[in-house]
Structure formats: C-alpha cells, structure tokens
Amino acid sequence: MDQEFLALERELALFLRRARASSGDMAREVHPELEPAAYGLLVRLDEADRQRATELAAWFGVGKATMSRQLRALEELGLVVREPDPADGRASLILLTPEGRERFRRVRDARRASYVQKLASWDRREVAELARLLHQLNTRAGE
C-alpha cells in the first residue's frame, strides 16, 4: 500500500545515520575539537561568506543560544571571527578566518573526491538527477 514511502523512510534513515557519522569524521579532520554539528556552520559560511548569527540560527532552525554557543566554540578554535556589520553598528557578521577556510576546503575537497569515486559508475545525468531530487526534498522540507 505505502511501500514506496516505507522504502523512502528506510533509505533516508540510513542515509542520515551515515551522514551524521561522516560529519563527525569531517569535523575532526577540520579540527580535533570541532563538534560535528558545527561542521554545517562552516559549510554555510563558506557559501554565504558573511552572516549575522541570527541569520545562521534561522537558516539552521536553532535558537540564538545554541547558535551563540557553537559560534563561540568556532571562535575559540580560530576558525571564525566576528566583524562589525557596516549596515548596523550594533550587530556583527561572522566569517571564516583564512585558516578556517583553508581547513574546511581541504576536508570538503577530500569529501567530494570520495563522492566522485563512489559514484564513478553512475551516469552524470543520474548524479544530476539525484542532486535535483535532494534539492527538491530539502526545499519542501523547509516549508
């Protein structure tokens, strides 16, 4: 009856478990003391360049206190820095330090190379279709 949705749930659960484990490994490769959840912040900051903490909290759907704690930890590790927001002197923008960007990109590039290797037998159109479907799922999940 709903076999397709049961199969989807099973595969997504497995995918998410593996993704969490992978995020932990990647976080430790960036810095041994980096929390796995903070790896996603590095991804977002690399994509967006500079963001307010409130924008990051909204993007990830977490509270200000959680975001503040994670950003403080990243600052202590020397991976991010705060700078005054030119649009609002009361606010600050968070950005990757040069070391943070270099460490993050080294790990990200190794992860991408792993994807290329694991999916080498796939047709490029299949990879593009998987990316399109995951994007569609992520977009709708955020609604």
N, C-alpha and C positions, 0 to 999 in steps of 0.2 A: 504494500500500500504506500508507505512513505520510505521505501528502501533507498531512494536517491538521497533523501535528506539524512537518513541514518548513516549512509556511507559518507556523506559530506561531513557530518559531525565527527565521525570516527577519524577521518583523514585530517581534518582541521585540528583536532585534539592532539594527534600525533605530531603534526607539523609544529604546533605551538610549543609542545614539550621540547622538541628538538631545537626550536628557535631560542627558547629560554636558556637551554644548556649552551648553545652556541654563543648567545650574548654574554654569558658569564665568561666563557673562554676568551672571547674577543676583548671584553672589558679588562681582563687580567693581562692580556697582551699589550693593551694601551698603557696600563699602569697596574702593578700588582695589587694596589689598594683600591682600585676603582670598583664601585658597586655595579653589578650587571645592569640595574635599571638606569644608571647614569649614562650608559653607552648610547642610548637613544638620544639623549641630550646633545651628545657630540655630533651625532648624525644630523640632527635638526640645525644646530649652529653652523655646521659645515655647509648645509644647503642654504640657510637663510642669512648667513653672515653675522648679523647683529640682531638681537631681540631683547625686549623687556622681559623680565621674569614673569610678569602677568601674562604676556603673550605665550610664553613657553608653557606656563601652567594650563592655560586654556587649550593649547594645542594637544597636550597630553592628557587633558581631563583630570588633572590632580589639583589639590588645594595649594594655596600660597605657601603654607608652612612646609609641605612636602617639597615643593619646588625650591624654597629657600634653603632647606637642609641639603638637598642634592647639589645646588649651586655652590654652597659654602664648601662642601667636600671637594668639588672640582677646582675651586679657587685654591684651597689648601694644597692640592696636588700640582698646582701650577699649570692646569690645563685650560682654564678660562680666566678672564679678567673682566672687571666692570669699568665702564667709561661713562661720563656724563652724557645724557641724551640731549643733543642740541635743540630738539623740539620742546623739551620740558626739563628745565634745570633741576626739578625735584626728583626726576626719575633717572635711572641708569640703564645702559644697554650692556648685555652680556655678549662677549665674543671669545672665540678661541684664541689662545696665545699661539705664537708661532710654533712652540714646542708641542702644544696640544694638537694643532692642526697636522703637524708632521707625524706625530704618533698615531693619531686617528687614521689619517690617509694611508699609512703603511699597513695597518691592520685591515682597513676596508679594501685596499687593493688586493691583499692576500685572499680575503674572503671572495671577492669577485673572481679571482683566478680559480678558486675552488669550484665556484658555480660553473664556470666555463668548462672545467674538467669533468664535473659530474654530469653536465648536460651536453657533452660533446657529441653524443649520438642523436640528439634531438635536432630536428629541422629548426632553423632560425625563426620560421613562422610560428612554430609551436611555442618557442620561448616567448616571442612577442605576444602570442595569444594568452599564455599564462600570465604574463605581466599585465595585460589589459584586463583580464578577469579579476586578478587580485586587486588591481586599482579600483575596479568597479565595486568589488566587495568592500574594500576599505572606505570608499566614498559613501556607500549606502549605510555602512555600519556606523558612521559618524553622524548620520541624520537623526 
